[in-house]
Amino acid sequence: MKKNLLSVLILALVLANLILTAILAFSIIPQTKKANELINKVCNAIDLELESGKNIQVPVENIKEYNIDAEFMCNLKDNGNDKNHLAIFTVSLLLNTESDEYNAKDGGVQKLDAKVGIIKDQINSIVSTYTIDEFKADGYANVKQDILKTLQDIFGADFIVGVSFPSVKAQ
């Protein structure tokens, strides 16, 4: 009799465990799926943002140089040696002639000509945040990359594909 009572008690506990497991599964699985979807959306958004800042590889024959007709003279950020540092440079933008923005009715060089004041202001703002050592580092690569990213945000990532400094003096 004790064996049967113990068997019945174990069977009741197994059934209770099975019922509670089923309830848990039905309540947790939908929430887990929603959490996974949210995580996937966030990951996709991060991937898109990371890819938007990358340089787009464009064949040389599809690149047109747009020279900004101004010589920039920017005060550089103080690096702690109590000397004022200055950068004098010119800027050329490299445009993708196969871009939709370049080939749009009001796009291309006309669009840049209309916004040249904004472009100059952005370049001055970016360059003035660098110390002389940061400005000269890696052949001005960091400055060029920051200018490129800012202008790509304004005009489109596939329209402006590069920034160059035809002449640079920094002291």
NUTOR-598633 format. One record per atom (N, C-alpha, C): x, y, z; residue in one letter; chain. Coordinates in Angstrom, 2 decimals, always signed. Example, Ala and Ser with C-alpha at 12.3 -4.5 7.8 and 13.67 -1.06 7.14 Angstrom:
2
+13.19, -5.69, +7.80, a, A
+12.30, -4.50, +7.80, a, A
+13.20, -3.30, +7.80, a, A
+12.85, -2.25, +7.08, s, A
+13.67, -1.06, +7.14, s, A
+12.90, +0.03, +7.87, s, A
***
This chain:
171
+0.80, -1.18, +0.00, m, A
+0.00, +0.00, +0.00, m, A
+0.86, +1.25, +0.00, m, A
+1.96, +1.21, +0.77, k, A
+2.83, +2.37, +0.80, k, A
+3.45, +2.63, -0.56, k, A
+3.78, +1.57, -1.31, k, A
+4.38, +1.74, -2.63, k, A
+3.39, +2.39, -3.57, k, A
+2.12, +2.00, -3.51, n, A
+1.12, +2.60, -4.40, n, A
+0.88, +4.07, -4.05, n, A
+0.82, +4.38, -2.77, l, A
+0.61, +5.76, -2.34, l, A
+1.80, +6.63, -2.76, l, A
+2.99, +6.10, -2.61, l, A
+4.19, +6.82, -3.04, l, A
+4.21, +6.99, -4.56, l, A
+3.80, +5.99, -5.29, s, A
+3.73, +6.08, -6.76, s, A
+2.70, +7.11, -7.19, s, A
+1.57, +7.13, -6.53, v, A
+0.53, +8.11, -6.86, v, A
+1.03, +9.52, -6.56, v, A
+1.72, +9.70, -5.43, l, A
+2.27, +11.00, -5.07, l, A
+3.32, +11.47, -6.09, l, A
+4.18, +10.59, -6.51, i, A
+5.20, +10.92, -7.53, i, A
+4.53, +11.26, -8.85, i, A
+3.50, +10.49, -9.22, l, A
+2.77, +10.77, -10.46, l, A
+2.10, +12.13, -10.40, l, A
+1.54, +12.50, -9.25, a, A
+0.89, +13.80, -9.09, a, A
+1.91, +14.93, -9.20, a, A
+3.06, +14.74, -8.61, l, A
+4.12, +15.75, -8.69, l, A
+4.65, +15.88, -10.12, l, A
+4.79, +14.78, -10.82, v, A
+5.25, +14.82, -12.22, v, A
+4.24, +15.56, -13.08, v, A
+2.94, +15.29, -12.88, l, A
+1.90, +15.99, -13.64, l, A
+1.89, +17.49, -13.30, l, A
+2.05, +17.83, -12.03, a, A
+2.09, +19.24, -11.63, a, A
+3.29, +19.93, -12.28, a, A
+4.43, +19.24, -12.28, n, A
+5.64, +19.78, -12.91, n, A
+5.41, +19.97, -14.42, n, A
+4.76, +19.01, -15.06, l, A
+4.49, +19.10, -16.49, l, A
+3.56, +20.27, -16.79, l, A
+2.54, +20.46, -15.98, i, A
+1.58, +21.56, -16.18, i, A
+2.29, +22.91, -15.99, i, A
+3.07, +23.03, -14.93, l, A
+3.79, +24.29, -14.68, l, A
+4.82, +24.58, -15.78, l, A
+5.47, +23.55, -16.29, t, A
+6.41, +23.73, -17.40, t, A
+5.70, +24.21, -18.66, t, A
+4.52, +23.65, -18.92, a, A
+3.75, +24.07, -20.09, a, A
+3.31, +25.52, -19.94, a, A
+2.86, +25.90, -18.75, i, A
+2.45, +27.29, -18.52, i, A
+3.65, +28.22, -18.71, i, A
+4.77, +27.84, -18.16, l, A
+5.98, +28.64, -18.31, l, A
+6.37, +28.78, -19.78, l, A
+6.32, +27.70, -20.50, a, A
+6.70, +27.73, -21.92, a, A
+5.78, +28.65, -22.71, a, A
+4.47, +28.56, -22.46, f, A
+3.53, +29.39, -23.21, f, A
+3.61, +30.86, -22.82, f, A
+4.08, +31.16, -21.63, s, A
+4.18, +32.56, -21.24, s, A
+5.54, +33.17, -21.56, s, A
+6.59, +32.38, -21.60, i, A
+7.94, +32.92, -21.83, i, A
+8.31, +32.94, -23.31, i, A
+7.94, +31.94, -24.07, i, A
+8.37, +31.85, -25.47, i, A
+7.93, +33.06, -26.29, i, A
+6.68, +33.54, -26.22, p, A
+6.33, +34.73, -27.00, p, A
+7.15, +35.96, -26.61, p, A
+7.39, +36.12, -25.32, q, A
+8.20, +37.26, -24.87, q, A
+9.64, +37.14, -25.36, q, A
+10.16, +35.94, -25.40, t, A
+11.52, +35.71, -25.89, t, A
+11.60, +36.03, -27.39, t, A
+10.57, +35.64, -28.13, k, A
+10.56, +35.95, -29.56, k, A
+10.54, +37.46, -29.79, k, A
+9.73, +38.18, -29.01, k, A
+9.68, +39.63, -29.14, k, A
+11.02, +40.26, -28.79, k, A
+11.66, +39.76, -27.76, a, A
+12.98, +40.28, -27.38, a, A
+14.01, +40.01, -28.47, a, A
+13.97, +38.83, -29.07, n, A
+14.90, +38.51, -30.16, n, A
+14.67, +39.41, -31.37, n, A
+13.42, +39.71, -31.69, e, A
+13.13, +40.61, -32.80, e, A
+13.68, +42.00, -32.53, e, A
+13.51, +42.47, -31.31, l, A
+14.04, +43.78, -30.93, l, A
+15.56, +43.80, -31.02, l, A
+16.19, +42.77, -30.53, i, A
+17.65, +42.68, -30.60, i, A
+18.11, +42.67, -32.06, i, A
+17.43, +41.92, -32.92, n, A
+17.79, +41.89, -34.35, n, A
+17.63, +43.26, -34.99, n, A
+16.57, +43.97, -34.64, k, A
+16.37, +45.31, -35.20, k, A
+17.48, +46.25, -34.77, k, A
+17.86, +46.19, -33.51, v, A
+18.94, +47.04, -33.01, v, A
+20.25, +46.68, -33.70, v, A
+20.52, +45.40, -33.85, c, A
+21.76, +44.98, -34.52, c, A
+21.78, +45.44, -35.97, c, A
+20.66, +45.34, -36.66, n, A
+20.59, +45.80, -38.05, n, A
+20.80, +47.31, -38.13, n, A
+20.23, +48.05, -37.21, a, A
+20.41, +49.50, -37.21, a, A
+21.87, +49.87, -36.97, a, A
+22.52, +49.17, -36.07, i, A
+23.93, +49.43, -35.80, i, A
+24.77, +49.09, -37.02, i, A
+24.49, +47.97, -37.68, d, A
+25.24, +47.60, -38.87, d, A
+25.08, +48.64, -39.96, d, A
+23.87, +49.15, -40.17, l, A
+23.65, +50.16, -41.19, l, A
+24.43, +51.42, -40.88, l, A
+24.44, +51.82, -39.61, e, A
+25.14, +53.03, -39.24, e, A
+26.64, +52.85, -39.43, e, A
+27.16, +51.69, -39.07, l, A
+28.59, +51.46, -39.24, l, A
+28.98, +51.45, -40.71, l, A
+28.13, +50.90, -41.56, e, A
+28.46, +50.84, -42.97, e, A
+28.32, +52.19, -43.66, e, A
+27.48, +53.08, -43.14, s, A
+27.28, +54.36, -43.81, s, A
+28.50, +55.25, -43.76, s, A
+29.37, +55.06, -42.76, g, A
+30.55, +55.89, -42.65, g, A
+31.73, +55.38, -43.45, g, A
+31.62, +54.24, -44.04, k, A
+32.73, +53.66, -44.79, k, A
+32.90, +54.35, -46.13, k, A
+34.13, +54.35, -46.60, n, A
+34.37, +54.89, -47.92, n, A
+33.79, +53.94, -48.96, n, A
+33.13, +54.52, -49.93, i, A
+32.54, +53.73, -51.01, i, A
+33.59, +53.64, -52.11, i, A
+33.84, +52.43, -52.57, q, A
+34.84, +52.23, -53.61, q, A
+34.22, +52.57, -54.96, q, A
+34.77, +53.58, -55.61, v, A
+34.27, +54.03, -56.90, v, A
+35.43, +54.00, -57.88, v, A
+35.22, +53.46, -59.08, p, A
+36.29, +53.47, -60.07, p, A
+36.75, +54.90, -60.37, p, A
+38.02, +55.05, -60.66, v, A
+38.61, +56.38, -60.88, v, A
+37.91, +57.13, -62.01, v, A
+37.49, +56.43, -63.04, e, A
+36.84, +57.10, -64.17, e, A
+35.47, +57.67, -63.80, e, A
+34.91, +57.26, -62.66, n, A
+33.61, +57.77, -62.22, n, A
+33.75, +58.85, -61.14, n, A
+34.97, +59.33, -60.92, i, A
+35.20, +60.34, -59.90, i, A
+35.49, +61.68, -60.56, i, A
+34.80, +62.71, -60.07, k, A
+35.05, +64.07, -60.53, k, A
+35.49, +64.88, -59.32, k, A
+36.51, +65.71, -59.53, e, A
+37.02, +66.54, -58.44, e, A
+36.28, +67.87, -58.42, e, A
+35.82, +68.26, -57.24, y, A
+35.14, +69.55, -57.05, y, A
+36.02, +70.38, -56.12, y, A
+36.66, +71.41, -56.67, n, A
+37.53, +72.28, -55.88, n, A
+36.70, +73.38, -55.23, n, A
+36.86, +73.55, -53.96, i, A
+36.22, +74.65, -53.26, i, A
+37.14, +75.85, -53.43, i, A
+36.60, +76.88, -54.08, d, A
+37.42, +78.04, -54.43, d, A
+37.65, +78.94, -53.23, d, A
+38.35, +78.44, -52.27, a, A
+38.69, +79.24, -51.09, a, A
+39.90, +78.61, -50.42, a, A
+40.73, +79.45, -49.88, e, A
+41.83, +78.94, -49.07, e, A
+41.39, +79.08, -47.62, e, A
+41.36, +77.98, -46.92, f, A
+40.92, +77.97, -45.53, f, A
+42.07, +78.35, -44.62, f, A
+41.77, +79.20, -43.63, m, A
+42.74, +79.54, -42.61, m, A
+42.03, +79.34, -41.26, m, A
+42.45, +78.31, -40.55, c, A
+41.77, +77.94, -39.30, c, A
+42.75, +77.96, -38.14, c, A
+42.29, +78.51, -37.03, n, A
+43.04, +78.38, -35.79, n, A
+42.83, +76.98, -35.27, n, A
+43.92, +76.33, -34.89, l, A
+43.82, +74.98, -34.35, l, A
+43.69, +75.05, -32.84, l, A
+43.16, +73.99, -32.26, k, A
+42.95, +73.91, -30.82, k, A
+44.29, +73.96, -30.10, k, A
+44.30, +74.61, -28.95, d, A
+45.52, +74.74, -28.15, d, A
+45.94, +73.37, -27.64, d, A
+47.22, +73.06, -27.82, n, A
+47.72, +71.76, -27.36, n, A
+48.48, +71.87, -26.04, n, A
+48.40, +73.04, -25.38, g, A
+48.99, +73.19, -24.06, g, A
+50.37, +73.81, -24.04, g, A
+50.91, +74.20, -25.19, n, A
+52.24, +74.81, -25.20, n, A
+52.19, +76.34, -25.30, n, A
+51.02, +76.93, -25.09, d, A
+50.81, +78.38, -25.08, d, A
+51.20, +79.05, -26.39, d, A
+51.13, +78.34, -27.49, k, A
+51.36, +78.92, -28.81, k, A
+50.10, +78.75, -29.64, k, A
+49.83, +79.75, -30.43, n, A
+48.70, +79.64, -31.36, n, A
+49.16, +78.92, -32.61, n, A
+48.38, +77.94, -33.03, h, A
+48.71, +77.19, -34.23, h, A
+47.65, +77.45, -35.29, h, A
+48.09, +77.45, -36.52, l, A
+47.24, +77.83, -37.64, l, A
+47.39, +76.80, -38.75, l, A
+46.31, +76.53, -39.43, a, A
+46.33, +75.64, -40.60, a, A
+45.79, +76.43, -41.79, a, A
+46.54, +76.41, -42.87, i, A
+46.12, +77.04, -44.12, i, A
+46.08, +75.93, -45.17, i, A
+44.92, +75.75, -45.79, f, A
+44.78, +74.62, -46.71, f, A
+43.67, +74.89, -47.72, f, A
+43.68, +74.10, -48.78, t, A
+42.59, +74.10, -49.74, t, A
+41.96, +72.71, -49.72, t, A
+40.70, +72.65, -50.14, v, A
+39.96, +71.39, -50.07, v, A
+39.35, +71.07, -51.44, v, A
+39.44, +69.80, -51.81, s, A
+38.75, +69.28, -52.98, s, A
+37.89, +68.10, -52.53, s, A
+36.69, +68.07, -53.07, l, A
+35.79, +66.96, -52.79, l, A
+35.80, +66.03, -53.99, l, A
+35.77, +64.74, -53.73, l, A
+35.72, +63.75, -54.80, l, A
+34.29, +63.26, -54.92, l, A
+33.70, +63.46, -56.11, l, A
+32.29, +63.16, -56.34, l, A
+32.15, +61.93, -57.21, l, A
+31.14, +61.13, -56.92, n, A
+30.80, +59.94, -57.69, n, A
+29.84, +60.36, -58.80, n, A
+30.30, +60.33, -60.04, t, A
+29.46, +60.77, -61.17, t, A
+28.34, +59.79, -61.48, t, A
+28.39, +58.59, -60.91, e, A
+27.34, +57.59, -61.14, e, A
+26.26, +57.64, -60.05, e, A
+26.42, +58.51, -59.08, s, A
+25.47, +58.63, -57.99, s, A
+24.16, +59.23, -58.47, s, A
+23.06, +58.82, -57.83, d, A
+21.75, +59.40, -58.14, d, A
+21.72, +60.88, -57.79, d, A
+22.36, +61.25, -56.68, e, A
+22.41, +62.66, -56.27, e, A
+23.17, +63.51, -57.29, e, A
+24.23, +62.95, -57.84, y, A
+25.03, +63.70, -58.81, y, A
+24.23, +63.91, -60.09, y, A
+23.48, +62.91, -60.49, n, A
+22.74, +62.97, -61.75, n, A
+21.33, +63.54, -61.61, n, A
+20.93, +63.93, -60.41, a, A
+19.60, +64.51, -60.21, a, A
+19.51, +65.86, -60.91, a, A
+18.29, +66.28, -61.19, k, A
+18.06, +67.53, -61.93, k, A
+18.73, +68.72, -61.24, k, A
+18.53, +68.84, -59.94, d, A
+19.13, +69.95, -59.19, d, A
+20.29, +69.46, -58.34, d, A
+20.97, +68.42, -58.78, g, A
+22.04, +67.84, -57.98, g, A
+23.40, +68.18, -58.52, g, A
+24.35, +67.37, -58.16, g, A
+25.70, +67.50, -58.65, g, A
+26.38, +68.79, -58.21, g, A
+27.15, +69.36, -59.13, v, A
+27.93, +70.55, -58.84, v, A
+27.02, +71.72, -58.48, v, A
+25.84, +71.81, -59.11, q, A
+24.91, +72.90, -58.79, q, A
+24.48, +72.84, -57.32, q, A
+24.27, +71.66, -56.83, k, A
+23.86, +71.49, -55.44, k, A
+24.98, +71.94, -54.51, k, A
+26.22, +71.58, -54.85, l, A
+27.35, +71.97, -54.02, l, A
+27.58, +73.47, -54.10, l, A
+27.44, +74.04, -55.30, d, A
+27.61, +75.49, -55.45, d, A
+26.61, +76.25, -54.59, d, A
+25.40, +75.75, -54.51, a, A
+24.36, +76.42, -53.72, a, A
+24.61, +76.29, -52.21, a, A
+25.34, +75.28, -51.81, k, A
+25.57, +75.02, -50.39, k, A
+27.03, +75.22, -49.99, k, A
+27.80, +75.94, -50.77, v, A
+29.23, +76.08, -50.49, v, A
+29.48, +76.76, -49.15, v, A
+28.61, +77.66, -48.74, g, A
+28.76, +78.30, -47.43, g, A
+28.66, +77.31, -46.30, g, A
+27.71, +76.38, -46.40, i, A
+27.54, +75.34, -45.38, i, A
+28.77, +74.44, -45.36, i, A
+29.26, +74.10, -46.54, i, A
+30.44, +73.24, -46.64, i, A
+31.63, +73.90, -45.97, i, A
+31.86, +75.17, -46.27, k, A
+33.00, +75.89, -45.68, k, A
+32.87, +75.95, -44.16, k, A
+31.67, +76.24, -43.68, d, A
+31.45, +76.32, -42.24, d, A
+31.72, +74.98, -41.57, d, A
+31.25, +73.88, -42.15, q, A
+31.47, +72.56, -41.58, q, A
+32.96, +72.22, -41.53, q, A
+33.67, +72.54, -42.61, i, A
+35.11, +72.26, -42.66, i, A
+35.84, +73.06, -41.59, i, A
+35.53, +74.36, -41.47, n, A
+36.17, +75.18, -40.45, n, A
+35.87, +74.65, -39.05, n, A
+34.64, +74.26, -38.81, s, A
+34.26, +73.74, -37.49, s, A
+35.01, +72.46, -37.15, s, A
+35.16, +71.59, -38.11, i, A
+35.84, +70.32, -37.87, i, A
+37.33, +70.53, -37.63, i, A
+37.97, +71.30, -38.50, v, A
+39.42, +71.49, -38.39, v, A
+39.79, +72.20, -37.10, v, A
+38.98, +73.12, -36.64, s, A
+39.31, +73.88, -35.43, s, A
+39.25, +73.03, -34.16, s, A
+38.74, +71.82, -34.24, t, A
+38.69, +70.94, -33.06, t, A
+39.97, +70.12, -32.88, t, A
+40.90, +70.23, -33.82, y, A
+42.13, +69.45, -33.78, y, A
+43.29, +70.29, -33.27, y, A
+44.20, +69.65, -32.52, t, A
+45.46, +70.29, -32.19, t, A
+46.38, +70.12, -33.39, t, A
+47.51, +70.80, -33.38, i, A
+48.41, +70.69, -34.53, i, A
+48.92, +69.27, -34.72, i, A
+49.19, +68.58, -33.61, d, A
+49.68, +67.19, -33.72, d, A
+48.60, +66.27, -34.27, d, A
+47.37, +66.44, -33.80, e, A
+46.26, +65.63, -34.31, e, A
+45.99, +65.94, -35.78, e, A
+46.11, +67.21, -36.14, f, A
+45.85, +67.62, -37.52, f, A
+46.86, +66.99, -38.48, f, A
+48.12, +66.97, -38.09, k, A
+49.17, +66.44, -38.97, k, A
+49.26, +64.91, -38.96, k, A
+48.65, +64.27, -38.00, a, A
+48.78, +62.81, -37.84, a, A
+48.28, +62.06, -39.06, a, A
+49.02, +61.05, -39.45, d, A
+48.66, +60.13, -40.54, d, A
+48.30, +60.84, -41.84, d, A
+49.03, +61.88, -42.17, g, A
+48.77, +62.58, -43.43, g, A
+47.39, +63.22, -43.46, g, A
+46.96, +63.75, -42.32, y, A
+45.67, +64.44, -42.19, y, A
+44.48, +63.49, -42.35, y, A
+44.71, +62.19, -42.18, a, A
+43.67, +61.19, -42.43, a, A
+42.44, +61.37, -41.53, a, A
+42.66, +61.65, -40.25, n, A
+41.51, +61.80, -39.33, n, A
+40.66, +63.00, -39.71, n, A
+41.30, +64.09, -40.07, v, A
+40.58, +65.31, -40.45, v, A
+39.77, +65.04, -41.72, v, A
+40.40, +64.43, -42.70, k, A
+39.71, +64.12, -43.96, k, A
+38.51, +63.21, -43.71, k, A
+38.70, +62.21, -42.85, q, A
+37.61, +61.26, -42.56, q, A
+36.45, +61.96, -41.86, q, A
+36.75, +62.85, -40.92, d, A
+35.68, +63.58, -40.23, d, A
+34.93, +64.50, -41.18, d, A
+35.66, +65.18, -42.05, i, A
+35.01, +66.06, -43.03, i, A
+34.15, +65.22, -43.97, i, A
+34.68, +64.10, -44.44, l, A
+33.94, +63.23, -45.34, l, A
+32.66, +62.72, -44.68, l, A
+32.76, +62.25, -43.45, k, A
+31.57, +61.72, -42.77, k, A
+30.50, +62.80, -42.61, k, A
+30.92, +64.01, -42.24, t, A
+29.96, +65.10, -42.05, t, A
+29.29, +65.47, -43.37, t, A
+30.08, +65.59, -44.44, l, A
+29.50, +65.95, -45.73, l, A
+28.64, +64.83, -46.31, l, A
+29.01, +63.58, -46.04, q, A
+28.17, +62.46, -46.47, q, A
+26.84, +62.47, -45.75, q, A
+26.85, +62.85, -44.48, d, A
+25.59, +62.96, -43.73, d, A
+24.69, +64.03, -44.34, d, A
+25.30, +65.11, -44.83, i, A
+24.53, +66.21, -45.39, i, A
+24.06, +65.91, -46.82, i, A
+24.97, +65.41, -47.66, f, A
+24.69, +65.28, -49.09, f, A
+24.43, +63.85, -49.57, f, A
+24.72, +62.87, -48.78, g, A
+24.51, +61.48, -49.21, g, A
+25.83, +60.75, -49.30, g, A
+25.83, +59.51, -48.82, a, A
+27.06, +58.74, -48.71, a, A
+27.64, +58.34, -50.06, a, A
+26.79, +58.18, -51.07, d, A
+27.34, +57.74, -52.36, d, A
+27.62, +58.92, -53.29, d, A
+27.37, +60.14, -52.87, f, A
+27.60, +61.33, -53.68, f, A
+29.02, +61.85, -53.49, f, A
+29.40, +62.14, -52.26, i, A
+30.76, +62.58, -51.94, i, A
+31.49, +61.36, -51.40, i, A
+32.55, +60.96, -52.10, v, A
+33.24, +59.73, -51.73, v, A
+34.66, +59.96, -51.20, v, A
+35.09, +61.22, -51.20, g, A
+36.43, +61.47, -50.71, g, A
+36.68, +62.96, -50.50, g, A
+37.71, +63.23, -49.69, v, A
+38.15, +64.60, -49.43, v, A
+39.65, +64.62, -49.60, v, A
+40.15, +65.65, -50.27, s, A
+41.60, +65.77, -50.40, s, A
+42.03, +67.20, -50.08, s, A
+43.26, +67.33, -49.64, f, A
+43.86, +68.64, -49.38, f, A
+44.97, +68.85, -50.41, f, A
+44.68, +69.57, -51.51, p, A
+45.74, +69.80, -52.52, p, A
+46.93, +70.56, -51.95, p, A
+46.70, +71.51, -51.05, s, A
+47.82, +72.20, -50.42, s, A
+47.51, +72.40, -48.95, s, A
+48.53, +72.17, -48.10, v, A
+48.35, +72.28, -46.67, v, A
+49.61, +72.90, -46.06, v, A
+49.38, +73.87, -45.18, k, A
+50.48, +74.42, -44.36, k, A
+49.93, +74.50, -42.95, k, A
+50.68, +73.97, -42.01, a, A
+50.28, +74.04, -40.61, a, A
+51.48, +74.42, -39.78, a, A
+51.27, +75.41, -38.92, q, A
+52.36, +75.84, -38.04, q, A
+51.83, +76.24, -36.69, q, A
***
